[in-house]
Structure formats: C-alpha cells, structure tokens
Amino acid sequence: MTQRIGSSQGHRSATVALVAFAALGLMFGLAPRAEADVAGNKTERANVKVVDDFIAAWSDPDKAATFLAPEASVRMEEDKPAIVGQKAVADAFKGFMKPGVTLHVKTLRTTVHGPVVLNKRVDTLKTKDQPDQVFPVVGVFVVKNGKIVEWTDYLDK
C-alpha cells in the first residue's frame, strides 16, 4: 500500500470510498456513459484527456511516462507492488512491449469525479503466432496538476 505523507486519514478514506463506489458502478454497468460525465467541468475534462493521451502513448513507453508525475505510483496489476517513478514505469512498459508485441486498447466507458478518472477497458496483447491475451480491466487514475500521480488497473472478472 502506498501511503502519502501529510495526507489526512479522513480525506484518504473518502477518496478510497469514492473510488470503490465508482469502480463498482463501472464494473456493473451502472455508471453513466462517458459523454455525460465528461461534459461538466473543465478540469475534469482535462483530467480525462491526460488519461486518454497517456493510454494512446502506451506503444511508446518513454512518451507515455511524460504523462506521469515524477513520483507517480503505478500498479498495472492490482495484486503486484506499485512501480514508482517515470523511469521505472517506462522500463516496466518496455519489459512487455517487446518487438512483435502490440497492445490494442478499447475504452468502453469513462467516468470522472474531480481528480479521479475511471475507465472500463479491454486491453488486448497481441504476439505474433500466439493467441491474443485479452484483459478486461477497470483503470483508476488520479490526476493532479495535469499529471497522473496514481494509477491502478483492476481485472474486471
């Protein structure tokens, strides 16, 4: 678990509750469509754009890392330890984006509340001469000052 120094426990609990509620809504199809959620607030629309641009850059790990805060905490798999920092995240991407491997991402839904952006996606890893690996996920991103400070993907089982 990543603990932020100086954050209040009450604020953290409220954030965790909000993220859990929103993730459940996405997982069970209860959340409104992305268009309705993103239409409201200028800052929220900007946060969604950061996440969308980050995902679009995944095939270029060094470019993708530029969307992260310097000490971003990233969990590409919910049950793995966090990867911290732009370079470490770029290196992790490079570890699975080897020659002959492509990643196709289809975002099904996006919702946003303040700095929290959630998306329901299907990530498909394609490797030549092997069956596609399909991962339905719910991504939870926290965006502050135009950079992703936290990201965790949860398998949508």
Summary of the structure (lengths in Angstrom):
residues: 157
radius of gyration: 15.4
end to end distance: 22.0
largest distance: 50.6
contacts: 434
relative contact order: 0.19
helix: 35%
strand: 36%
